[in-house]
């Protein structure tokens, strides 16, 4: 059974879940997380964000090429 994610659900997400929101691989996602460019709060090993924050990030960077 697939889990439905509420777009405003600010909680801990795995690197895999964030990569699926972005539509890129786990390695590229980890590079983006480590660079600090993504809208996340890191507490220990956990990344807290929301699908809405990820979508806003993508909309804000339309047409830009991001390098890591």
PQR file of N, CA, C, O and H, with PARSE charges and radii, in Angstrom:
ATOM      1  N   UNK A   1       0.835  -1.165   0.000 -0.4000 1.5000
ATOM      2  CA  UNK A   1       0.000   0.000   0.000 -0.0000 2.0000
ATOM      3  C   UNK A   1       0.890   1.241   0.000  0.5500 1.7000
ATOM      4  O   UNK A   1       1.776   1.354   0.847 -0.5500 1.4000
ATOM      5  N   UNK A   2       0.673   2.189  -0.941 -0.4000 1.5000
ATOM      6  CA  UNK A   2       1.497   3.390  -0.991 -0.0000 2.0000
ATOM      7  C   UNK A   2       0.984   4.418   0.007  0.5500 1.7000
ATOM      8  O   UNK A   2      -0.211   4.485   0.297 -0.5500 1.4000
ATOM      9  H   UNK A   2      -0.047   2.098  -1.629  0.4000 1.0000
ATOM     10  N   UNK A   3       1.893   5.203   0.516 -0.4000 1.5000
ATOM     11  CA  UNK A   3       1.583   6.188   1.530 -0.0000 2.0000
ATOM     12  C   UNK A   3       1.325   7.530   0.861  0.5500 1.7000
ATOM     13  O   UNK A   3       2.121   7.958   0.025 -0.5500 1.4000
ATOM     14  H   UNK A   3       2.864   5.148   0.281  0.4000 1.0000
ATOM     15  N   UNK A   4       0.242   8.199   1.204 -0.4000 1.5000
ATOM     16  CA  UNK A   4      -0.061   9.515   0.664 -0.0000 2.0000
ATOM     17  C   UNK A   4       0.641  10.556   1.525  0.5500 1.7000
ATOM     18  O   UNK A   4       0.553  10.524   2.753 -0.5500 1.4000
ATOM     19  H   UNK A   4      -0.405   7.851   1.883  0.4000 1.0000
ATOM     20  N   UNK A   5       1.341  11.483   0.865 -0.4000 1.5000
ATOM     21  CA  UNK A   5       2.066  12.531   1.583 -0.0000 2.0000
ATOM     22  C   UNK A   5       1.293  13.831   1.472  0.5500 1.7000
ATOM     23  O   UNK A   5       1.007  14.297   0.369 -0.5500 1.4000
ATOM     24  H   UNK A   5       1.412  11.509  -0.132  0.4000 1.0000
ATOM     25  N   UNK A   6       0.957  14.412   2.599 -0.4000 1.5000
ATOM     26  CA  UNK A   6       0.310  15.719   2.651 -0.0000 2.0000
ATOM     27  C   UNK A   6       1.358  16.771   2.281  0.5500 1.7000
ATOM     28  O   UNK A   6       2.433  16.790   2.880 -0.5500 1.4000
ATOM     29  H   UNK A   6       1.189  14.034   3.495  0.4000 1.0000
ATOM     30  N   UNK A   7       1.072  17.659   1.299 -0.4000 1.5000
ATOM     31  CA  UNK A   7       2.059  18.650   0.869 -0.0000 2.0000
ATOM     32  C   UNK A   7       2.552  19.574   1.980  0.5500 1.7000
ATOM     33  O   UNK A   7       3.662  20.099   1.896 -0.5500 1.4000
ATOM     34  H   UNK A   7       0.198  17.644   0.812  0.4000 1.0000
ATOM     35  N   UNK A   8       1.749  19.779   3.010 -0.4000 1.5000
ATOM     36  CA  UNK A   8       2.140  20.661   4.109 -0.0000 2.0000
ATOM     37  C   UNK A   8       2.698  19.899   5.306  0.5500 1.7000
ATOM     38  O   UNK A   8       2.866  20.468   6.384 -0.5500 1.4000
ATOM     39  H   UNK A   8       0.848  19.352   3.079  0.4000 1.0000
ATOM     40  N   UNK A   9       2.983  18.619   5.117 -0.4000 1.5000
ATOM     41  CA  UNK A   9       3.447  17.755   6.193 -0.0000 2.0000
ATOM     42  C   UNK A   9       4.936  17.979   6.453  0.5500 1.7000
ATOM     43  O   UNK A   9       5.784  17.335   5.834 -0.5500 1.4000
ATOM     44  H   UNK A   9       2.847  18.157   4.240  0.4000 1.0000
ATOM     45  N   UNK A  10       5.250  18.901   7.376 -0.4000 1.5000
ATOM     46  CA  UNK A  10       6.632  19.188   7.749 -0.0000 2.0000
ATOM     47  C   UNK A  10       7.052  18.131   8.760  0.5500 1.7000
ATOM     48  O   UNK A  10       6.579  18.116   9.896 -0.5500 1.4000
ATOM     49  H   UNK A  10       4.562  19.425   7.878  0.4000 1.0000
ATOM     50  N   UNK A  11       7.952  17.242   8.330 -0.4000 1.5000
ATOM     51  CA  UNK A  11       8.400  16.146   9.180 -0.0000 2.0000
ATOM     52  C   UNK A  11       9.747  15.659   8.673  0.5500 1.7000
ATOM     53  O   UNK A  11      10.298  16.210   7.720 -0.5500 1.4000
ATOM     54  H   UNK A  11       8.337  17.254   7.407  0.4000 1.0000
ATOM     55  N   UNK A  12      10.270  14.630   9.310 -0.4000 1.5000
ATOM     56  CA  UNK A  12      11.533  14.036   8.872 -0.0000 2.0000
ATOM     57  C   UNK A  12      11.287  13.201   7.619  0.5500 1.7000
ATOM     58  O   UNK A  12      10.372  12.378   7.577 -0.5500 1.4000
ATOM     59  H   UNK A  12       9.823  14.182  10.084  0.4000 1.0000
ATOM     60  N   UNK A  13      12.117  13.424   6.600 -0.4000 1.5000
ATOM     61  CA  UNK A  13      12.064  12.657   5.359 -0.0000 2.0000
ATOM     62  C   UNK A  13      13.417  12.013   5.131  0.5500 1.7000
ATOM     63  O   UNK A  13      14.452  12.588   5.468 -0.5500 1.4000
ATOM     64  H   UNK A  13      12.859  14.093   6.634  0.4000 1.0000
ATOM     65  N   UNK A  14      13.409  10.819   4.557 -0.4000 1.5000
ATOM     66  CA  UNK A  14      14.656  10.150   4.209 -0.0000 2.0000
ATOM     67  C   UNK A  14      15.224  10.773   2.936  0.5500 1.7000
ATOM     68  O   UNK A  14      14.523  11.489   2.220 -0.5500 1.4000
ATOM     69  H   UNK A  14      12.568  10.352   4.282  0.4000 1.0000
ATOM     70  N   UNK A  15      16.482  10.499   2.664 -0.4000 1.5000
ATOM     71  CA  UNK A  15      17.104  10.971   1.426 -0.0000 2.0000
ATOM     72  C   UNK A  15      16.329  10.419   0.231  0.5500 1.7000
ATOM     73  O   UNK A  15      16.137  11.130  -0.756 -0.5500 1.4000
ATOM     74  H   UNK A  15      17.051   9.917   3.246  0.4000 1.0000
ATOM     75  N   UNK A  16      15.887   9.180   0.301 -0.4000 1.5000
ATOM     76  CA  UNK A  16      15.110   8.576  -0.780 -0.0000 2.0000
ATOM     77  C   UNK A  16      13.802   9.333  -1.008  0.5500 1.7000
ATOM     78  O   UNK A  16      13.445   9.615  -2.152 -0.5500 1.4000
ATOM     79  H   UNK A  16      16.043   8.603   1.103  0.4000 1.0000
ATOM     80  N   UNK A  17      13.091   9.662   0.059 -0.4000 1.5000
ATOM     81  CA  UNK A  17      11.829  10.389  -0.085 -0.0000 2.0000
ATOM     82  C   UNK A  17      12.057  11.776  -0.698  0.5500 1.7000
ATOM     83  O   UNK A  17      11.286  12.214  -1.551 -0.5500 1.4000
ATOM     84  H   UNK A  17      13.382   9.434   0.989  0.4000 1.0000
ATOM     85  N   UNK A  18      13.111  12.459  -0.264 -0.4000 1.5000
ATOM     86  CA  UNK A  18      13.418  13.777  -0.818 -0.0000 2.0000
ATOM     87  C   UNK A  18      13.811  13.650  -2.284  0.5500 1.7000
ATOM     88  O   UNK A  18      13.411  14.475  -3.106 -0.5500 1.4000
ATOM     89  H   UNK A  18      13.738  12.103   0.429  0.4000 1.0000
ATOM     90  N   UNK A  19      14.590  12.626  -2.619 -0.4000 1.5000
ATOM     91  CA  UNK A  19      14.991  12.433  -4.018 -0.0000 2.0000
ATOM     92  C   UNK A  19      13.770  12.171  -4.891  0.5500 1.7000
ATOM     93  O   UNK A  19      13.724  12.621  -6.036 -0.5500 1.4000
ATOM     94  H   UNK A  19      14.916  11.957  -1.951  0.4000 1.0000
ATOM     95  N   UNK A  20      12.788  11.454  -4.371 -0.4000 1.5000
ATOM     96  CA  UNK A  20      11.562  11.205  -5.128 -0.0000 2.0000
ATOM     97  C   UNK A  20      10.760  12.495  -5.322  0.5500 1.7000
ATOM     98  O   UNK A  20      10.154  12.691  -6.376 -0.5500 1.4000
ATOM     99  H   UNK A  20      12.826  11.088  -3.441  0.4000 1.0000
ATOM    100  N   UNK A  21      10.752  13.374  -4.319 -0.4000 1.5000
ATOM    101  CA  UNK A  21      10.073  14.665  -4.463 -0.0000 2.0000
ATOM    102  C   UNK A  21      10.746  15.515  -5.536  0.5500 1.7000
ATOM    103  O   UNK A  21      10.077  16.227  -6.285 -0.5500 1.4000
ATOM    104  H   UNK A  21      11.244  13.215  -3.463  0.4000 1.0000
ATOM    105  N   UNK A  22      12.085  15.433  -5.604 -0.4000 1.5000
ATOM    106  CA  UNK A  22      12.847  16.227  -6.568 -0.0000 2.0000
ATOM    107  C   UNK A  22      12.867  15.597  -7.957  0.5500 1.7000
ATOM    108  O   UNK A  22      12.998  16.294  -8.964 -0.5500 1.4000
ATOM    109  H   UNK A  22      12.628  14.854  -4.996  0.4000 1.0000
ATOM    110  N   UNK A  23      12.738  14.281  -8.000 -0.4000 1.5000
ATOM    111  CA  UNK A  23      12.828  13.582  -9.280 -0.0000 2.0000
ATOM    112  C   UNK A  23      14.257  13.364  -9.739  0.5500 1.7000
ATOM    113  O   UNK A  23      14.525  13.269 -10.937 -0.5500 1.4000
ATOM    114  H   UNK A  23      12.632  13.715  -7.182  0.4000 1.0000
ATOM    115  N   UNK A  24      15.187  13.284  -8.772 -0.4000 1.5000
ATOM    116  CA  UNK A  24      16.594  13.014  -9.075 -0.0000 2.0000
ATOM    117  C   UNK A  24      17.054  11.843  -8.212  0.5500 1.7000
ATOM    118  O   UNK A  24      16.324  11.393  -7.328 -0.5500 1.4000
ATOM    119  H   UNK A  24      14.969  13.361  -7.799  0.4000 1.0000
ATOM    120  N   UNK A  25      18.244  11.358  -8.466 -0.4000 1.5000
ATOM    121  CA  UNK A  25      18.782  10.222  -7.728 -0.0000 2.0000
ATOM    122  C   UNK A  25      19.207  10.574  -6.314  0.5500 1.7000
ATOM    123  O   UNK A  25      19.305  11.743  -5.938 -0.5500 1.4000
ATOM    124  H   UNK A  25      18.836  11.723  -9.184  0.4000 1.0000
ATOM    125  N   UNK A  26      19.456   9.517  -5.539 -0.4000 1.5000
ATOM    126  CA  UNK A  26      19.854   9.702  -4.148 -0.0000 2.0000
ATOM    127  C   UNK A  26      21.216  10.386  -4.019  0.5500 1.7000
ATOM    128  O   UNK A  26      21.420  11.189  -3.109 -0.5500 1.4000
ATOM    129  H   UNK A  26      19.376   8.568  -5.844  0.4000 1.0000
ATOM    130  N   UNK A  27      22.142  10.076  -4.919 -0.4000 1.5000
ATOM    131  CA  UNK A  27      23.475  10.681  -4.846 -0.0000 2.0000
ATOM    132  C   UNK A  27      23.388  12.190  -5.068  0.5500 1.7000
ATOM    133  O   UNK A  27      23.977  12.962  -4.311 -0.5500 1.4000
ATOM    134  H   UNK A  27      21.976   9.423  -5.658  0.4000 1.0000
ATOM    135  N   UNK A  28      22.658  12.615  -6.100 -0.4000 1.5000
ATOM    136  CA  UNK A  28      22.497  14.039  -6.380 -0.0000 2.0000
ATOM    137  C   UNK A  28      21.754  14.723  -5.232  0.5500 1.7000
ATOM    138  O   UNK A  28      22.081  15.851  -4.862 -0.5500 1.4000
ATOM    139  H   UNK A  28      22.179  11.988  -6.715  0.4000 1.0000
ATOM    140  N   UNK A  29      20.759  14.043  -4.674 -0.4000 1.5000
ATOM    141  CA  UNK A  29      20.021  14.602  -3.543 -0.0000 2.0000
ATOM    142  C   UNK A  29      20.940  14.804  -2.355  0.5500 1.7000
ATOM    143  O   UNK A  29      20.903  15.849  -1.706 -0.5500 1.4000
ATOM    144  H   UNK A  29      20.493  13.127  -4.974  0.4000 1.0000
ATOM    145  N   UNK A  30      21.770  13.802  -2.067 -0.4000 1.5000
ATOM    146  CA  UNK A  30      22.706  13.930  -0.949 -0.0000 2.0000
ATOM    147  C   UNK A  30      23.672  15.101  -1.185  0.5500 1.7000
ATOM    148  O   UNK A  30      23.978  15.842  -0.252 -0.5500 1.4000
ATOM    149  H   UNK A  30      21.800  12.953  -2.594  0.4000 1.0000
ATOM    150  N   UNK A  31      24.152  15.271  -2.419 -0.4000 1.5000
ATOM    151  CA  UNK A  31      25.027  16.398  -2.733 -0.0000 2.0000
ATOM    152  C   UNK A  31      24.311  17.724  -2.463  0.5500 1.7000
ATOM    153  O   UNK A  31      24.896  18.652  -1.906 -0.5500 1.4000
ATOM    154  H   UNK A  31      23.904  14.668  -3.177  0.4000 1.0000
ATOM    155  N   UNK A  32      23.052  17.801  -2.860 -0.4000 1.5000
ATOM    156  CA  UNK A  32      22.274  19.025  -2.639 -0.0000 2.0000
ATOM    157  C   UNK A  32      22.020  19.255  -1.150  0.5500 1.7000
ATOM    158  O   UNK A  32      22.073  20.392  -0.682 -0.5500 1.4000
ATOM    159  H   UNK A  32      22.576  17.047  -3.313  0.4000 1.0000
ATOM    160  N   UNK A  33      21.745  18.190  -0.411 -0.4000 1.5000
ATOM    161  CA  UNK A  33      21.556  18.318   1.035 -0.0000 2.0000
ATOM    162  C   UNK A  33      22.843  18.778   1.708  0.5500 1.7000
ATOM    163  O   UNK A  33      22.817  19.662   2.564 -0.5500 1.4000
ATOM    164  H   UNK A  33      21.702  17.267  -0.792  0.4000 1.0000
ATOM    165  N   UNK A  34      23.965  18.182   1.325 -0.4000 1.5000
ATOM    166  CA  UNK A  34      25.253  18.538   1.923 -0.0000 2.0000
ATOM    167  C   UNK A  34      25.673  19.965   1.583  0.5500 1.7000
ATOM    168  O   UNK A  34      26.378  20.608   2.362 -0.5500 1.4000
ATOM    169  H   UNK A  34      23.987  17.464   0.630  0.4000 1.0000
ATOM    170  N   UNK A  35      25.240  20.466   0.416 -0.4000 1.5000
ATOM    171  CA  UNK A  35      25.604  21.831   0.011 -0.0000 2.0000
ATOM    172  C   UNK A  35      24.793  22.887   0.749  0.5500 1.7000
ATOM    173  O   UNK A  35      25.174  24.057   0.789 -0.5500 1.4000
ATOM    174  H   UNK A  35      24.667  19.944  -0.216  0.4000 1.0000
ATOM    175  N   UNK A  36      23.673  22.471   1.330 -0.4000 1.5000
ATOM    176  CA  UNK A  36      22.828  23.421   2.054 -0.0000 2.0000
ATOM    177  C   UNK A  36      21.848  24.173   1.176  0.5500 1.7000
ATOM    178  O   UNK A  36      21.186  25.096   1.652 -0.5500 1.4000
ATOM    179  H   UNK A  36      23.363  21.521   1.297  0.4000 1.0000
ATOM    180  N   UNK A  37      21.735  23.805  -0.089 -0.4000 1.5000
ATOM    181  CA  UNK A  37      20.868  24.528  -1.010 -0.0000 2.0000
ATOM    182  C   UNK A  37      19.386  24.193  -0.839  0.5500 1.7000
ATOM    183  O   UNK A  37      18.523  25.021  -1.130 -0.5500 1.4000
ATOM    184  H   UNK A  37      22.273  23.056  -0.475  0.4000 1.0000
ATOM    185  N   UNK A  38      19.093  22.992  -0.371 -0.4000 1.5000
ATOM    186  CA  UNK A  38      17.695  22.568  -0.238 -0.0000 2.0000
ATOM    187  C   UNK A  38      17.072  23.130   1.037  0.5500 1.7000
ATOM    188  O   UNK A  38      17.758  23.321   2.041 -0.5500 1.4000
ATOM    189  H   UNK A  38      19.794  22.319  -0.134  0.4000 1.0000
ATOM    190  N   UNK A  39      15.753  23.396   0.987 -0.4000 1.5000
ATOM    191  CA  UNK A  39      15.063  23.954   2.144 -0.0000 2.0000
ATOM    192  C   UNK A  39      14.745  22.885   3.197  0.5500 1.7000
ATOM    193  O   UNK A  39      13.606  22.437   3.331 -0.5500 1.4000
ATOM    194  H   UNK A  39      15.196  23.241   0.171  0.4000 1.0000
ATOM    195  N   UNK A  40      15.773  22.496   3.927 -0.4000 1.5000
ATOM    196  CA  UNK A  40      15.611  21.482   4.968 -0.0000 2.0000
ATOM    197  C   UNK A  40      16.238  21.986   6.260  0.5500 1.7000
ATOM    198  O   UNK A  40      17.107  22.858   6.253 -0.5500 1.4000
ATOM    199  H   UNK A  40      16.698  22.859   3.818  0.4000 1.0000
ATOM    200  N   UNK A  41      15.786  21.426   7.346 -0.4000 1.5000
ATOM    201  CA  UNK A  41      16.415  21.626   8.646 -0.0000 2.0000
ATOM    202  C   UNK A  41      16.985  20.280   9.046  0.5500 1.7000
ATOM    203  O   UNK A  41      16.268  19.280   9.080 -0.5500 1.4000
ATOM    204  H   UNK A  41      15.080  20.717   7.352  0.4000 1.0000
ATOM    205  N   UNK A  42      18.269  20.253   9.348 -0.4000 1.5000
ATOM    206  CA  UNK A  42      18.915  18.996   9.721 -0.0000 2.0000
ATOM    207  C   UNK A  42      19.089  18.959  11.232  0.5500 1.7000
ATOM    208  O   UNK A  42      19.673  19.860  11.834 -0.5500 1.4000
ATOM    209  H   UNK A  42      18.851  21.065   9.320  0.4000 1.0000
ATOM    210  N   UNK A  43      18.569  17.898  11.822 -0.4000 1.5000
ATOM    211  CA  UNK A  43      18.742  17.663  13.247 -0.0000 2.0000
ATOM    212  C   UNK A  43      19.325  16.265  13.375  0.5500 1.7000
ATOM    213  O   UNK A  43      18.653  15.270  13.104 -0.5500 1.4000
ATOM    214  H   UNK A  43      18.095  17.166  11.333  0.4000 1.0000
ATOM    215  N   UNK A  44      20.577  16.206  13.790 -0.4000 1.5000
ATOM    216  CA  UNK A  44      21.273  14.917  13.822 -0.0000 2.0000
ATOM    217  C   UNK A  44      21.403  14.399  12.402  0.5500 1.7000
ATOM    218  O   UNK A  44      21.969  15.075  11.543 -0.5500 1.4000
ATOM    219  H   UNK A  44      21.123  17.014  14.011  0.4000 1.0000
ATOM    220  N   UNK A  45      20.887  13.214  12.151 -0.4000 1.5000
ATOM    221  CA  UNK A  45      20.927  12.627  10.810 -0.0000 2.0000
ATOM    222  C   UNK A  45      19.611  12.818  10.059  0.5500 1.7000
ATOM    223  O   UNK A  45      19.478  12.386   8.914 -0.5500 1.4000
ATOM    224  H   UNK A  45      20.427  12.665  12.849  0.4000 1.0000
ATOM    225  N   UNK A  46      18.651  13.457  10.699 -0.4000 1.5000
ATOM    226  CA  UNK A  46      17.319  13.608  10.125 -0.0000 2.0000
ATOM    227  C   UNK A  46      17.204  14.919   9.345  0.5500 1.7000
ATOM    228  O   UNK A  46      17.744  15.948   9.750 -0.5500 1.4000
ATOM    229  H   UNK A  46      18.760  13.808  11.629  0.4000 1.0000
ATOM    230  N   UNK A  47      16.484  14.858   8.213 -0.4000 1.5000
ATOM    231  CA  UNK A  47      16.207  16.045   7.400 -0.0000 2.0000
ATOM    232  C   UNK A  47      14.720  16.352   7.501  0.5500 1.7000
ATOM    233  O   UNK A  47      13.886  15.527   7.128 -0.5500 1.4000
ATOM    234  H   UNK A  47      16.045  14.022   7.884  0.4000 1.0000
ATOM    235  N   UNK A  48      14.387  17.538   8.004 -0.4000 1.5000
ATOM    236  CA  UNK A  48      12.995  17.942   8.148 -0.0000 2.0000
ATOM    237  C   UNK A  48      12.655  18.954   7.053  0.5500 1.7000
ATOM    238  O   UNK A  48      13.377  19.929   6.844 -0.5500 1.4000
ATOM    239  H   UNK A  48      15.064  18.209   8.306  0.4000 1.0000
ATOM    240  N   UNK A  49      11.561  18.707   6.370 -0.4000 1.5000
ATOM    241  CA  UNK A  49      11.087  19.583   5.304 -0.0000 2.0000
ATOM    242  C   UNK A  49       9.639  19.227   5.018  0.5500 1.7000
ATOM    243  O   UNK A  49       9.025  18.455   5.756 -0.5500 1.4000
ATOM    244  H   UNK A  49      10.975  17.915   6.540  0.4000 1.0000
ATOM    245  N   UNK A  50       9.092  19.790   3.948 -0.4000 1.5000
ATOM    246  CA  UNK A  50       7.745  19.434   3.506 -0.0000 2.0000
ATOM    247  C   UNK A  50       7.740  19.408   1.984  0.5500 1.7000
ATOM    248  O   UNK A  50       8.555  20.077   1.349 -0.5500 1.4000
ATOM    249  H   UNK A  50       9.590  20.417   3.349  0.4000 1.0000
ATOM    250  N   UNK A  51       6.833  18.647   1.399 -0.4000 1.5000
ATOM    251  CA  UNK A  51       6.718  18.649  -0.062 -0.0000 2.0000
ATOM    252  C   UNK A  51       6.468  20.054  -0.621  0.5500 1.7000
ATOM    253  O   UNK A  51       6.952  20.387  -1.703 -0.5500 1.4000
ATOM    254  H   UNK A  51       6.171  18.103   1.915  0.4000 1.0000
ATOM    255  N   UNK A  52       5.719  20.869   0.110 -0.4000 1.5000
ATOM    256  CA  UNK A  52       5.468  22.239  -0.336 -0.0000 2.0000
ATOM    257  C   UNK A  52       6.773  23.029  -0.407  0.5500 1.7000
ATOM    258  O   UNK A  52       6.987  23.781  -1.357 -0.5500 1.4000
ATOM    259  H   UNK A  52       5.326  20.598   0.989  0.4000 1.0000
ATOM    260  N   UNK A  53       7.643  22.866   0.586 -0.4000 1.5000
ATOM    261  CA  UNK A  53       8.936  23.568   0.584 -0.0000 2.0000
ATOM    262  C   UNK A  53       9.790  23.131  -0.594  0.5500 1.7000
ATOM    263  O   UNK A  53      10.452  23.957  -1.222 -0.5500 1.4000
ATOM    264  H   UNK A  53       7.469  22.255   1.357  0.4000 1.0000
ATOM    265  N   UNK A  54       9.780  21.835  -0.898 -0.4000 1.5000
ATOM    266  CA  UNK A  54      10.553  21.311  -2.030 -0.0000 2.0000
ATOM    267  C   UNK A  54       9.993  21.860  -3.336  0.5500 1.7000
ATOM    268  O   UNK A  54      10.758  22.264  -4.212 -0.5500 1.4000
ATOM    269  H   UNK A  54       9.242  21.164  -0.388  0.4000 1.0000
ATOM    270  N   UNK A  55       8.664  21.880  -3.480 -0.4000 1.5000
ATOM    271  CA  UNK A  55       8.039  22.417  -4.697 -0.0000 2.0000
ATOM    272  C   UNK A  55       8.342  23.905  -4.851  0.5500 1.7000
ATOM    273  O   UNK A  55       8.616  24.363  -5.960 -0.5500 1.4000
ATOM    274  H   UNK A  55       8.043  21.551  -2.768  0.4000 1.0000
ATOM    275  N   UNK A  56       8.298  24.663  -3.760 -0.4000 1.5000
ATOM    276  CA  UNK A  56       8.629  26.088  -3.810 -0.0000 2.0000
ATOM    277  C   UNK A  56      10.073  26.295  -4.257  0.5500 1.7000
ATOM    278  O   UNK A  56      10.358  27.202  -5.040 -0.5500 1.4000
ATOM    279  H   UNK A  56       8.076  24.290  -2.859  0.4000 1.0000
ATOM    280  N   UNK A  57      10.990  25.455  -3.760 -0.4000 1.5000
ATOM    281  CA  UNK A  57      12.394  25.515  -4.166 -0.0000 2.0000
ATOM    282  C   UNK A  57      12.514  25.294  -5.675  0.5500 1.7000
ATOM    283  O   UNK A  57      13.219  26.033  -6.362 -0.5500 1.4000
ATOM    284  H   UNK A  57      10.759  24.719  -3.124  0.4000 1.0000
ATOM    285  N   UNK A  58      11.825  24.276  -6.183 -0.4000 1.5000
ATOM    286  CA  UNK A  58      11.891  23.974  -7.613 -0.0000 2.0000
ATOM    287  C   UNK A  58      11.318  25.127  -8.442  0.5500 1.7000
ATOM    288  O   UNK A  58      11.899  25.500  -9.460 -0.5500 1.4000
ATOM    289  H   UNK A  58      11.253  23.675  -5.625  0.4000 1.0000
ATOM    290  N   UNK A  59      10.197  25.687  -8.019 -0.4000 1.5000
ATOM    291  CA  UNK A  59       9.589  26.812  -8.746 -0.0000 2.0000
ATOM    292  C   UNK A  59      10.514  28.027  -8.753  0.5500 1.7000
ATOM    293  O   UNK A  59      10.633  28.714  -9.768 -0.5500 1.4000
ATOM    294  H   UNK A  59       9.725  25.383  -7.191  0.4000 1.0000
ATOM    295  N   UNK A  60      11.166  28.289  -7.622 -0.4000 1.5000
ATOM    296  CA  UNK A  60      12.060  29.447  -7.500 -0.0000 2.0000
ATOM    297  C   UNK A  60      13.288  29.309  -8.399  0.5500 1.7000
ATOM    298  O   UNK A  60      13.894  30.312  -8.776 -0.5500 1.4000
ATOM    299  H   UNK A  60      11.069  27.731  -6.798  0.4000 1.0000
ATOM    300  N   UNK A  61      13.655  28.085  -8.742 -0.4000 1.5000
ATOM    301  CA  UNK A  61      14.865  27.849  -9.528 -0.0000 2.0000
ATOM    302  C   UNK A  61      14.588  27.421 -10.961  0.5500 1.7000
ATOM    303  O   UNK A  61      15.467  26.869 -11.624 -0.5500 1.4000
ATOM    304  H   UNK A  61      13.163  27.270  -8.435  0.4000 1.0000
ATOM    305  N   UNK A  62      13.383  27.670 -11.443 -0.4000 1.5000
ATOM    306  CA  UNK A  62      13.039  27.345 -12.850 -0.0000 2.0000
ATOM    307  C   UNK A  62      13.984  28.099 -13.767  0.5500 1.7000
ATOM    308  O   UNK A  62      14.193  29.303 -13.613 -0.5500 1.4000
ATOM    309  H   UNK A  62      12.670  28.119 -10.905  0.4000 1.0000
ATOM    310  N   UNK A  63      14.545  27.383 -14.715 -0.4000 1.5000
ATOM    311  CA  UNK A  63      15.435  27.992 -15.700 -0.0000 2.0000
ATOM    312  C   UNK A  63      16.871  28.127 -15.246  0.5500 1.7000
ATOM    313  O   UNK A  63      17.733  28.504 -16.040 -0.5500 1.4000
ATOM    314  H   UNK A  63      14.375  26.405 -14.840  0.4000 1.0000
ATOM    315  N   UNK A  64      17.149  27.831 -14.001 -0.4000 1.5000
ATOM    316  CA  UNK A  64      18.519  27.921 -13.481 -0.0000 2.0000
ATOM    317  C   UNK A  64      19.171  26.549 -13.571  0.5500 1.7000
ATOM    318  O   UNK A  64      18.516  25.519 -13.409 -0.5500 1.4000
ATOM    319  H   UNK A  64      16.449  27.524 -13.356  0.4000 1.0000
ATOM    320  N   UNK A  65      20.445  26.557 -13.827 -0.4000 1.5000
ATOM    321  CA  UNK A  65      21.202  25.309 -13.795 -0.0000 2.0000
ATOM    322  C   UNK A  65      21.994  25.289 -12.496  0.5500 1.7000
ATOM    323  O   UNK A  65      22.836  26.157 -12.265 -0.5500 1.4000
ATOM    324  H   UNK A  65      20.976  27.393 -13.959  0.4000 1.0000
ATOM    325  N   UNK A  66      21.729  24.313 -11.659 -0.4000 1.5000
ATOM    326  CA  UNK A  66      22.383  24.209 -10.371 -0.0000 2.0000
ATOM    327  C   UNK A  66      23.525  23.214 -10.464  0.5500 1.7000
ATOM    328  O   UNK A  66      23.338  22.099 -10.953 -0.5500 1.4000
ATOM    329  H   UNK A  66      21.045  23.608 -11.847  0.4000 1.0000
ATOM    330  N   UNK A  67      24.698  23.601 -10.004 -0.4000 1.5000
ATOM    331  CA  UNK A  67      25.888  22.751 -10.048 -0.0000 2.0000
ATOM    332  C   UNK A  67      26.295  22.341  -8.652  0.5500 1.7000
ATOM    333  O   UNK A  67      26.195  23.128  -7.711 -0.5500 1.4000
ATOM    334  H   UNK A  67      24.850  24.507  -9.608  0.4000 1.0000
ATOM    335  N   UNK A  68      26.759  21.101  -8.517 -0.4000 1.5000
ATOM    336  CA  UNK A  68      27.242  20.604  -7.223 -0.0000 2.0000
ATOM    337  C   UNK A  68      28.486  19.805  -7.419  0.5500 1.7000
ATOM    338  O   UNK A  68      29.053  19.296  -6.452 -0.5500 1.4000
ATOM    339  H   UNK A  68      26.841  20.462  -9.282  0.4000 1.0000
TER
END
